[in-house]
Amino acid sequence: MAWCIRIVTTGITTLLALAGATSSVADTKLGTEGNIYLANPYADPAESYYGFRMANGDFDGDGIDDLVISELSSPA
């Protein structure tokens, strides 16, 4: 009977410790430094298959990976 009580109290202690822990994912925010807001020139990007092609890499050589998204009508 003593081992049963010990398992229950250990489980409750673990549960309380996990409930009080802060998630590091929830505390992480994306920085806005260097971001540029570009207005979308298309009335409805879904009809022109916006995001049809995507590529990533360090295209401008600044050491930060870039993401390029093009529409269907852009040359490959």
Secondary structure, DSSP 8 states (H G I E B T S, - for coil): -HHHHHHHHHHHHHHHHHHH---HHHH-----TT--------S-TTTTTTTSEEEEE-SSSSSS-EEEEE-TTS--
